Amino acid sequence: QWESLRVTRLWPVFEEWKRRLVEITPVWDFSGYNSITTEAISEEMKNYWDSSHYREEVGDLILNRLFSYQAHTVPEDFGVLITPDNVESHLGKVRNERESWAETNGDLVKLVEDLNQKSEIASK
């Protein structure tokens, strides 16, 4: 889903949304490129039912992070409390992680780009 935001040129809007959210209140961010969200696509996904619906176990990890419960069960790279003080560095880190992910997942990047191009052609 993050790649679709990028190819449709909505990534800056997504970042601005996060900036505006943290002006109101600190927000836990579980999105981006981490050990949970970058699970390889397979027939039997461990963390997700589909591209946007995570499994109960991931929900438990989110709750554990939010409530500092069984912290040892939550991967260190999963969940960041973003605030006005750290939002820019966090967004930069996510952009860098995206670049690293794209270098090793060129086939998926191309798939999303091709699907977007077909969608643009079909909508004309």
N, CA, C and O atoms as a GROMACS GRO file, in nm:
protein
  496
    1GLN      N    1   0.081  -0.120   0.000
    1GLN     CA    2   0.000   0.000   0.000
    1GLN      C    3   0.085   0.126   0.000
    1GLN      O    4   0.046   0.227  -0.058
    2TRP      N    5   0.201   0.121   0.064
    2TRP     CA    6   0.286   0.240   0.066
    2TRP      C    7   0.336   0.271  -0.075
    2TRP      O    8   0.349   0.387  -0.112
    3GLU      N    9   0.363   0.167  -0.153
    3GLU     CA   10   0.408   0.190  -0.290
    3GLU      C   11   0.300   0.255  -0.374
    3GLU      O   12   0.329   0.338  -0.460
    4SER      N   13   0.175   0.218  -0.350
    4SER     CA   14   0.067   0.280  -0.427
    4SER      C   15   0.057   0.429  -0.395
    4SER      O   16   0.025   0.509  -0.483
    5LEU      N   17   0.084   0.467  -0.270
    5LEU     CA   18   0.087   0.610  -0.237
    5LEU      C   19   0.199   0.680  -0.313
    5LEU      O   20   0.183   0.794  -0.359
    6ARG      N   21   0.312   0.612  -0.325
    6ARG     CA   22   0.426   0.673  -0.393
    6ARG      C   23   0.398   0.690  -0.542
    6ARG      O   24   0.419   0.798  -0.597
    7VAL      N   25   0.351   0.584  -0.609
    7VAL     CA   26   0.334   0.592  -0.754
    7VAL      C   27   0.219   0.684  -0.794
    7VAL      O   28   0.217   0.735  -0.906
    8THR      N   29   0.125   0.706  -0.706
    8THR     CA   30   0.015   0.799  -0.735
    8THR      C   31   0.048   0.941  -0.687
    8THR      O   32  -0.037   1.030  -0.691
    9ARG      N   33   0.171   0.960  -0.643
    9ARG     CA   34   0.222   1.090  -0.598
    9ARG      C   35   0.148   1.143  -0.475
    9ARG      O   36   0.138   1.264  -0.455
   10LEU      N   37   0.097   1.053  -0.394
   10LEU     CA   38   0.027   1.093  -0.272
   10LEU      C   39   0.114   1.082  -0.147
   10LEU      O   40   0.069   1.115  -0.037
   11TRP      N   41   0.237   1.035  -0.163
   11TRP     CA   42   0.324   1.020  -0.046
   11TRP      C   43   0.341   1.152   0.030
   11TRP      O   44   0.334   1.151   0.153
   12PRO      N   45   0.363   1.264  -0.038
   12PRO     CA   46   0.375   1.392   0.036
   12PRO      C   47   0.248   1.427   0.114
   12PRO      O   48   0.256   1.486   0.222
   13VAL      N   49   0.133   1.391   0.061
   13VAL     CA   50   0.007   1.415   0.132
   13VAL      C   51   0.001   1.330   0.258
   13VAL      O   52  -0.041   1.377   0.364
   14PHE      N   53   0.044   1.205   0.248
   14PHE     CA   54   0.049   1.114   0.362
   14PHE      C   55   0.141   1.169   0.471
   14PHE      O   56   0.107   1.166   0.589
   15GLU      N   57   0.257   1.220   0.430
   15GLU     CA   58   0.349   1.278   0.527
   15GLU      C   59   0.290   1.403   0.592
   15GLU      O   60   0.303   1.423   0.713
   16GLU      N   61   0.225   1.486   0.513
   16GLU     CA   62   0.165   1.608   0.568
   16GLU      C   63   0.054   1.574   0.666
   16GLU      O   64   0.036   1.642   0.767
   17TRP      N   65  -0.021   1.469   0.639
   17TRP     CA   66  -0.126   1.422   0.730
   17TRP      C   67  -0.065   1.387   0.865
   17TRP      O   68  -0.120   1.422   0.969
   18LYS      N   69   0.048   1.317   0.864
   18LYS     CA   70   0.115   1.283   0.990
   18LYS      C   71   0.163   1.408   1.062
   18LYS      O   72   0.150   1.419   1.184
   19ARG      N   73   0.218   1.502   0.988
   19ARG     CA   74   0.261   1.629   1.049
   19ARG      C   75   0.145   1.699   1.119
   19ARG      O   76   0.159   1.747   1.232
   20ARG      N   77   0.033   1.704   1.053
   20ARG     CA   78  -0.083   1.773   1.110
   20ARG      C   79  -0.140   1.697   1.230
   20ARG      O   80  -0.184   1.759   1.326
   21LEU      N   81  -0.139   1.566   1.223
   21LEU     CA   82  -0.188   1.486   1.336
   21LEU      C   83  -0.108   1.516   1.462
   21LEU      O   84  -0.166   1.537   1.569
   22VAL      N   85   0.024   1.517   1.449
   22VAL     CA   86   0.106   1.535   1.569
   22VAL      C   87   0.102   1.678   1.622
   22VAL      O   88   0.145   1.704   1.734
   23GLU      N   89   0.051   1.771   1.544
   23GLU     CA   90   0.027   1.905   1.597
   23GLU      C   91  -0.087   1.902   1.699
   23GLU      O   92  -0.094   1.987   1.788
   24ILE      N   93  -0.175   1.805   1.685
   24ILE     CA   94  -0.290   1.791   1.775
   24ILE      C   95  -0.253   1.707   1.897
   24ILE      O   96  -0.283   1.744   2.011
   25THR      N   97  -0.188   1.594   1.871
   25THR     CA   98  -0.152   1.502   1.980
   25THR      C   99  -0.044   1.406   1.931
   25THR      O  100  -0.037   1.377   1.811
   26PRO      N  101   0.040   1.356   2.020
   26PRO     CA  102   0.135   1.252   1.978
   26PRO      C  103   0.058   1.130   1.924
   26PRO      O  104  -0.051   1.099   1.971
   27VAL      N  105   0.117   1.063   1.827
   27VAL     CA  106   0.051   0.951   1.761
   27VAL      C  107   0.149   0.835   1.748
   27VAL      O  108   0.265   0.854   1.711
   28TRP      N  109   0.102   0.716   1.778
   28TRP     CA  110   0.182   0.596   1.754
   28TRP      C  111   0.172   0.561   1.606
   28TRP      O  112   0.062   0.553   1.552
   29ASP      N  113   0.285   0.540   1.543
   29ASP     CA  114   0.290   0.506   1.401
   29ASP      C  115   0.344   0.364   1.385
   29ASP      O  116   0.459   0.336   1.418
   30PHE      N  117   0.260   0.277   1.335
   30PHE     CA  118   0.299   0.139   1.310
   30PHE      C  119   0.313   0.111   1.161
   30PHE      O  120   0.326  -0.004   1.120
   31SER      N  121   0.310   0.216   1.081
   31SER     CA  122   0.322   0.200   0.936
   31SER      C  123   0.469   0.202   0.897
   31SER      O  124   0.558   0.198   0.982
   32GLY      N  125   0.492   0.208   0.769
   32GLY     CA  126   0.629   0.217   0.721
   32GLY      C  127   0.688   0.081   0.690
   32GLY      O  128   0.616  -0.014   0.660
   33TYR      N  129   0.819   0.074   0.697
   33TYR     CA  130   0.894  -0.044   0.655
   33TYR      C  131   0.966  -0.102   0.776
   33TYR      O  132   1.070  -0.052   0.816
   34ASN      N  133   0.909  -0.206   0.833
   34ASN     CA  134   0.967  -0.268   0.952
   34ASN      C  135   0.952  -0.420   0.943
   34ASN      O  136   0.900  -0.471   0.843
   35SER      N  137   0.995  -0.490   1.044
   35SER     CA  138   0.996  -0.636   1.038
   35SER      C  139   0.856  -0.697   1.032
   35SER      O  140   0.841  -0.812   0.992
   36ILE      N  141   0.754  -0.623   1.068
   36ILE     CA  142   0.617  -0.673   1.060
   36ILE      C  143   0.556  -0.640   0.924
   36ILE      O  144   0.498  -0.726   0.859
   37THR      N  145   0.569  -0.515   0.881
   37THR     CA  146   0.501  -0.470   0.760
   37THR      C  147   0.568  -0.513   0.630
   37THR      O  148   0.508  -0.503   0.523
   38THR      N  149   0.690  -0.561   0.637
   38THR     CA  150   0.761  -0.600   0.514
   38THR      C  151   0.768  -0.751   0.496
   38THR      O  152   0.856  -0.802   0.427
   39GLU      N  153   0.676  -0.820   0.557
   39GLU     CA  154   0.669  -0.966   0.540
   39GLU      C  155   0.658  -0.999   0.391
   39GLU      O  156   0.582  -0.936   0.318
   40ALA      N  157   0.733  -1.098   0.347
   40ALA     CA  158   0.728  -1.140   0.207
   40ALA      C  159   0.589  -1.194   0.173
   40ALA      O  160   0.526  -1.263   0.254
   41ILE      N  161   0.541  -1.161   0.054
   41ILE     CA  162   0.410  -1.209   0.010
   41ILE      C  163   0.418  -1.358  -0.015
   41ILE      O  164   0.509  -1.408  -0.082
   42SER      N  165   0.321  -1.430   0.041
   42SER     CA  166   0.315  -1.575   0.023
   42SER      C  167   0.169  -1.620   0.035
   42SER      O  168   0.081  -1.540   0.067
   43GLU      N  169   0.146  -1.747   0.008
   43GLU     CA  170   0.010  -1.802   0.021
   43GLU      C  171  -0.040  -1.794   0.164
   43GLU      O  172  -0.158  -1.765   0.188
   44GLU      N  173   0.047  -1.820   0.259
   44GLU     CA  174   0.010  -1.818   0.402
   44GLU      C  175   0.086  -1.707   0.472
   44GLU      O  176   0.195  -1.729   0.525
   45MET      N  177   0.030  -1.589   0.472
   45MET     CA  178   0.093  -1.476   0.538
   45MET      C  179   0.082  -1.491   0.690
   45MET      O  180  -0.021  -1.534   0.741
   46LYS      N  181   0.188  -1.456   0.759
   46LYS     CA  182   0.191  -1.466   0.905
   46LYS      C  183   0.127  -1.344   0.971
   46LYS      O  184   0.056  -1.357   1.071
   47ASN      N  185   0.151  -1.226   0.916
   47ASN     CA  186   0.110  -1.102   0.981
   47ASN      C  187  -0.016  -1.038   0.926
   47ASN      O  188  -0.082  -0.960   0.995
   48TYR      N  189  -0.052  -1.068   0.802
   48TYR     CA  190  -0.163  -1.000   0.735
   48TYR      C  191  -0.256  -1.098   0.666
   48TYR      O  192  -0.213  -1.201   0.614
   49TRP      N  193  -0.385  -1.062   0.665
   49TRP     CA  194  -0.484  -1.138   0.588
   49TRP      C  195  -0.476  -1.096   0.442
   49TRP      O  196  -0.491  -1.179   0.351
   50ASP      N  197  -0.453  -0.968   0.420
   50ASP     CA  198  -0.439  -0.912   0.286
   50ASP      C  199  -0.351  -0.787   0.300
   50ASP      O  200  -0.286  -0.769   0.402
   51SER      N  201  -0.349  -0.704   0.199
   51SER     CA  202  -0.254  -0.592   0.200
   51SER      C  203  -0.282  -0.487   0.307
   51SER      O  204  -0.195  -0.404   0.334
   52SER      N  205  -0.399  -0.487   0.366
   52SER     CA  206  -0.427  -0.382   0.464
   52SER      C  207  -0.488  -0.430   0.596
   52SER      O  208  -0.510  -0.350   0.686
   53HIS      N  209  -0.514  -0.558   0.608
   53HIS     CA  210  -0.577  -0.609   0.730
   53HIS      C  211  -0.481  -0.704   0.802
   53HIS      O  212  -0.452  -0.814   0.755
   54TYR      N  213  -0.434  -0.657   0.918
   54TYR     CA  214  -0.338  -0.739   0.992
   54TYR      C  215  -0.411  -0.843   1.077
   54TYR      O  216  -0.530  -0.829   1.109
   55ARG      N  217  -0.337  -0.946   1.112
   55ARG     CA  218  -0.392  -1.055   1.193
   55ARG      C  219  -0.394  -1.018   1.341
   55ARG      O  220  -0.333  -0.920   1.383
   56GLU      N  221  -0.465  -1.096   1.418
   56GLU     CA  222  -0.482  -1.072   1.561
   56GLU      C  223  -0.347  -1.060   1.631
   56GLU      O  224  -0.331  -0.978   1.721
   57GLU      N  225  -0.251  -1.141   1.591
   57GLU     CA  226  -0.120  -1.138   1.656
   57GLU      C  227  -0.052  -1.001   1.640
   57GLU      O  228   0.015  -0.955   1.732
   58VAL      N  229  -0.071  -0.938   1.525
   58VAL     CA  230  -0.014  -0.805   1.505
   58VAL      C  231  -0.089  -0.704   1.591
   58VAL      O  232  -0.028  -0.614   1.648
   59GLY      N  233  -0.220  -0.719   1.601
   59GLY     CA  234  -0.297  -0.634   1.691
   59GLY      C  235  -0.249  -0.645   1.834
   59GLY      O  236  -0.242  -0.546   1.906
   60ASP      N  237  -0.216  -0.767   1.875
   60ASP     CA  238  -0.162  -0.787   2.010
   60ASP      C  239  -0.028  -0.714   2.027
   60ASP      O  240  -0.002  -0.656   2.132
   61LEU      N  241   0.056  -0.719   1.924
   61LEU     CA  242   0.184  -0.648   1.931
   61LEU      C  243   0.162  -0.497   1.943
   61LEU      O  244   0.231  -0.429   2.018
   62ILE      N  245   0.064  -0.446   1.869
   62ILE     CA  246   0.032  -0.303   1.878
   62ILE      C  247  -0.012  -0.268   2.019
   62ILE      O  248   0.036  -0.171   2.077
   63LEU      N  249  -0.104  -0.346   2.074
   63LEU     CA  250  -0.151  -0.320   2.211
   63LEU      C  251  -0.037  -0.332   2.311
   63LEU      O  252  -0.028  -0.252   2.405
   64ASN      N  253   0.048  -0.432   2.293
   64ASN     CA  254   0.162  -0.447   2.384
   64ASN      C  255   0.252  -0.324   2.380
   64ASN      O  256   0.301  -0.280   2.484
   65ARG      N  257   0.275  -0.269   2.261
   65ARG     CA  258   0.358  -0.149   2.249
   65ARG      C  259   0.288  -0.030   2.316
   65ARG      O  260   0.350   0.046   2.390
   66LEU      N  261   0.160  -0.013   2.288
   66LEU     CA  262   0.086   0.101   2.343
   66LEU      C  263   0.084   0.102   2.495
   66LEU      O  264   0.095   0.208   2.558
   67PHE      N  265   0.070  -0.017   2.554
   67PHE     CA  266   0.054  -0.026   2.699
   67PHE      C  267   0.178  -0.077   2.771
   67PHE      O  268   0.172  -0.110   2.890
   68SER      N  269   0.291  -0.081   2.700
   68SER     CA  270   0.417  -0.129   2.759
   68SER      C  271   0.398  -0.262   2.829
   68SER      O  272   0.447  -0.284   2.940
   69TYR      N  273   0.326  -0.351   2.764
   69TYR     CA  274   0.296  -0.483   2.819
   69TYR      C  275   0.374  -0.586   2.739
   69TYR      O  276   0.373  -0.584   2.616
   70GLN      N  277   0.440  -0.675   2.807
   70GLN     CA  278   0.522  -0.778   2.741
   70GLN      C  279   0.607  -0.717   2.630
   70GLN      O  280   0.609  -0.764   2.517
   71ALA      N  281   0.677  -0.611   2.667
   71ALA     CA  282   0.756  -0.535   2.569
   71ALA      C  283   0.855  -0.623   2.494
   71ALA      O  284   0.888  -0.595   2.379
   72HIS      N  285   0.902  -0.728   2.558
   72HIS     CA  286   1.000  -0.817   2.494
   72HIS      C  287   0.940  -0.890   2.373
   72HIS      O  288   1.015  -0.943   2.291
   73THR      N  289   0.807  -0.893   2.361
   73THR     CA  290   0.744  -0.962   2.248
   73THR      C  291   0.733  -0.874   2.124
   73THR      O  292   0.705  -0.924   2.014
   74VAL      N  293   0.755  -0.744   2.139
   74VAL     CA  294   0.735  -0.650   2.028
   74VAL      C  295   0.869  -0.619   1.961
   74VAL      O  296   0.963  -0.576   2.028
   75PRO      N  297   0.879  -0.642   1.830
   75PRO     CA  298   1.003  -0.607   1.761
   75PRO      C  299   1.037  -0.460   1.785
   75PRO      O  300   0.949  -0.374   1.783
   76GLU      N  301   1.164  -0.432   1.806
   76GLU     CA  302   1.205  -0.294   1.836
   76GLU      C  303   1.171  -0.195   1.727
   76GLU      O  304   1.150  -0.077   1.753
   77ASP      N  305   1.165  -0.244   1.604
   77ASP     CA  306   1.138  -0.153   1.492
   77ASP      C  307   0.990  -0.133   1.464
   77ASP      O  308   0.954  -0.070   1.364
   78PHE      N  309   0.904  -0.187   1.549
   78PHE     CA  310   0.759  -0.181   1.525
   78PHE      C  311   0.691  -0.086   1.622
   78PHE      O  312   0.676  -0.117   1.741
   79GLY      N  313   0.651   0.028   1.571
   79GLY     CA  314   0.580   0.126   1.651
   79GLY      C  315   0.669   0.237   1.701
   79GLY      O  316   0.763   0.213   1.777
   80VAL      N  317   0.640   0.359   1.658
   80VAL     CA  318   0.716   0.477   1.699
   80VAL      C  319   0.615   0.583   1.742
   80VAL      O  320   0.520   0.613   1.669
   81LEU      N  321   0.637   0.640   1.859
   81LEU     CA  322   0.554   0.750   1.904
   81LEU      C  323   0.606   0.877   1.837
   81LEU      O  324   0.717   0.922   1.866
   82ILE      N  325   0.526   0.933   1.747
   82ILE     CA  326   0.571   1.054   1.677
   82ILE      C  327   0.508   1.178   1.740
   82ILE      O  328   0.391   1.179   1.779
   83THR      N  329   0.590   1.281   1.748
   83THR     CA  330   0.553   1.408   1.810
   83THR      C  331   0.602   1.521   1.720
   83THR      O  332   0.673   1.495   1.622
   84PRO      N  333   0.567   1.644   1.750
   84PRO     CA  334   0.622   1.754   1.672
   84PRO      C  335   0.776   1.758   1.675
   84PRO      O  336   0.839   1.805   1.581
   85ASP      N  337   0.835   1.709   1.784
   85ASP     CA  338   0.980   1.712   1.797
   85ASP      C  339   1.052   1.609   1.711
   85ASP      O  340   1.167   1.630   1.673
   86ASN      N  341   0.986   1.497   1.679
   86ASN     CA  342   1.055   1.392   1.605
   86ASN      C  343   0.990   1.356   1.471
   86ASN      O  344   1.038   1.266   1.402
   87VAL      N  345   0.883   1.424   1.433
   87VAL     CA  346   0.811   1.384   1.313
   87VAL      C  347   0.898   1.394   1.188
   87VAL      O  348   0.893   1.305   1.103
   88GLU      N  349   0.978   1.499   1.175
   88GLU     CA  350   1.060   1.513   1.054
   88GLU      C  351   1.167   1.405   1.045
   88GLU      O  352   1.190   1.349   0.938
   89SER      N  353   1.232   1.376   1.156
   89SER     CA  354   1.334   1.269   1.154
   89SER      C  355   1.268   1.134   1.128
   89SER      O  356   1.324   1.049   1.059
   90HIS      N  357   1.150   1.114   1.183
   90HIS     CA  358   1.078   0.988   1.160
   90HIS      C  359   1.040   0.974   1.012
   90HIS      O  360   1.060   0.867   0.954
   91LEU      N  361   0.987   1.079   0.953
   91LEU     CA  362   0.950   1.073   0.812
   91LEU      C  363   1.073   1.048   0.724
   91LEU      O  364   1.066   0.973   0.627
   92GLY      N  365   1.184   1.111   0.758
   92GLY     CA  366   1.308   1.087   0.684
   92GLY      C  367   1.355   0.944   0.696
   92GLY      O  368   1.401   0.884   0.599
   93LYS      N  369   1.342   0.888   0.816
   93LYS     CA  370   1.381   0.748   0.839
   93LYS      C  371   1.294   0.655   0.755
   93LYS      O  372   1.345   0.560   0.695
   94VAL      N  373   1.164   0.681   0.751
   94VAL     CA  374   1.074   0.598   0.671
   94VAL      C  375   1.109   0.607   0.523
   94VAL      O  376   1.108   0.506   0.453
   95ARG      N  377   1.141   0.727   0.476
   95ARG     CA  378   1.182   0.742   0.334
   95ARG      C  379   1.308   0.661   0.306
   95ARG      O  380   1.317   0.594   0.202
   96ASN      N  381   1.405   0.665   0.396
   96ASN     CA  382   1.528   0.587   0.378
   96ASN      C  383   1.499   0.438   0.382
   96ASN      O  384   1.556   0.362   0.303
   97GLU      N  385   1.412   0.395   0.472
   97GLU     CA  386   1.376   0.253   0.480
   97GLU      C  387   1.304   0.209   0.353
   97GLU      O  388   1.319   0.096   0.309
   98ARG      N  389   1.225   0.298   0.295
   98ARG     CA  390   1.157   0.266   0.170
   98ARG      C  391   1.259   0.243   0.059
   98ARG      O  392   1.245   0.149  -0.019
   99GLU      N  393   1.360   0.328   0.053
   99GLU     CA  394   1.464   0.312  -0.049
   99GLU      C  395   1.535   0.178  -0.033
   99GLU      O  396   1.560   0.108  -0.131
  100SER      N  397   1.568   0.141   0.090
  100SER     CA  398   1.632   0.012   0.115
  100SER      C  399   1.540  -0.102   0.075
  100SER      O  400   1.584  -0.199   0.012
  101TRP      N  401   1.414  -0.091   0.111
  101TRP     CA  402   1.317  -0.196   0.076
  101TRP      C  403   1.306  -0.208  -0.075
  101TRP      O  404   1.305  -0.319  -0.128
  102ALA      N  405   1.298  -0.095  -0.146
  102ALA     CA  406   1.282  -0.096  -0.291
  102ALA      C  407   1.401  -0.161  -0.361
  102ALA      O  408   1.385  -0.226  -0.464
  103GLU      N  409   1.520  -0.142  -0.306
  103GLU     CA  410   1.640  -0.202  -0.365
  103GLU      C  411   1.633  -0.354  -0.367
  103GLU      O  412   1.686  -0.417  -0.458
  104THR      N  413   1.568  -0.412  -0.268
  104THR     CA  414   1.560  -0.559  -0.260
  104THR      C  415   1.425  -0.612  -0.306
  104THR      O  416   1.404  -0.734  -0.307
  105ASN      N  417   1.334  -0.524  -0.345
  105ASN     CA  418   1.200  -0.566  -0.388
  105ASN      C  419   1.160  -0.499  -0.518
  105ASN      O  420   1.046  -0.455  -0.535
  106GLY      N  421   1.254  -0.492  -0.609
  106GLY     CA  422   1.230  -0.426  -0.737
  106GLY      C  423   1.113  -0.485  -0.814
  106GLY      O  424   1.042  -0.414  -0.884
  107ASP      N  425   1.092  -0.616  -0.800
  107ASP     CA  426   0.980  -0.681  -0.869
  107ASP      C  427   0.846  -0.628  -0.819
  107ASP      O  428   0.754  -0.607  -0.898
  108LEU      N  429   0.835  -0.605  -0.689
  108LEU     CA  430   0.710  -0.552  -0.634
  108LEU      C  431   0.692  -0.405  -0.671
  108LEU      O  432   0.580  -0.361  -0.698
  109VAL      N  433   0.800  -0.330  -0.671
  109VAL     CA  434   0.793  -0.190  -0.712
  109VAL      C  435   0.742  -0.182  -0.856
  109VAL      O  436   0.653  -0.102  -0.886
  110LYS      N  437   0.798  -0.265  -0.943
  110LYS     CA  438   0.756  -0.265  -1.083
  110LYS      C  439   0.611  -0.308  -1.097
  110LYS      O  440   0.537  -0.251  -1.177
  111LEU      N  441   0.569  -0.408  -1.020
  111LEU     CA  442   0.430  -0.453  -1.025
  111LEU      C  443   0.335  -0.338  -0.992
  111LEU      O  444   0.238  -0.316  -1.064
  112VAL      N  445   0.363  -0.266  -0.886
  112VAL     CA  446   0.276  -0.155  -0.845
  112VAL      C  447   0.279  -0.044  -0.950
  112VAL      O  448   0.175   0.014  -0.981
  113GLU      N  449   0.396  -0.015  -1.003
  113GLU     CA  450   0.405   0.088  -1.108
  113GLU      C  451   0.326   0.047  -1.232
  113GLU      O  452   0.256   0.130  -1.291
  114ASP      N  453   0.337  -0.080  -1.272
  114ASP     CA  454   0.263  -0.129  -1.388
  114ASP      C  455   0.113  -0.125  -1.365
  114ASP      O  456   0.037  -0.084  -1.453
  115LEU      N  457   0.070  -0.166  -1.246
  115LEU     CA  458  -0.074  -0.161  -1.214
  115LEU      C  459  -0.125  -0.018  -1.215
  115LEU      O  460  -0.236   0.007  -1.263
  116ASN      N  461  -0.048   0.073  -1.164
  116ASN     CA  462  -0.088   0.214  -1.164
  116ASN      C  463  -0.099   0.266  -1.307
  116ASN      O  464  -0.194   0.338  -1.341
  117GLN      N  465  -0.003   0.230  -1.390
  117GLN     CA  466  -0.006   0.276  -1.529
  117GLN      C  467  -0.130   0.221  -1.601
  117GLN      O  468  -0.196   0.294  -1.674
  118LYS      N  469  -0.162   0.094  -1.579
  118LYS     CA  470  -0.281   0.034  -1.640
  118LYS      C  471  -0.407   0.103  -1.591
  118LYS      O  472  -0.501   0.126  -1.668
  119SER      N  473  -0.409   0.137  -1.464
  119SER     CA  474  -0.524   0.206  -1.406
  119SER      C  475  -0.541   0.344  -1.468
  119SER      O  476  -0.653   0.386  -1.498
  120GLU      N  477  -0.430   0.415  -1.486
  120GLU     CA  478  -0.436   0.548  -1.548
  120GLU      C  479  -0.486   0.539  -1.692
  120GLU      O  480  -0.565   0.623  -1.735
  121ILE      N  481  -0.440   0.439  -1.765
  121ILE     CA  482  -0.484   0.420  -1.904
  121ILE      C  483  -0.633   0.388  -1.908
  121ILE      O  484  -0.706   0.442  -1.991
  122ALA      N  485  -0.677   0.299  -1.820
  122ALA     CA  486  -0.817   0.258  -1.818
  122ALA      C  487  -0.911   0.373  -1.780
  122ALA      O  488  -1.026   0.375  -1.823
  123SER      N  489  -0.861   0.466  -1.702
  123SER     CA  490  -0.948   0.576  -1.658
  123SER      C  491  -0.956   0.690  -1.759
  123SER      O  492  -1.030   0.787  -1.738
  124LYS      N  493  -0.882   0.680  -1.868
  124LYS     CA  494  -0.886   0.787  -1.971
  124LYS      C  495  -0.997   0.765  -2.069
  124LYS      O  496  -1.015   0.844  -2.161
   0.00000   0.00000   0.00000
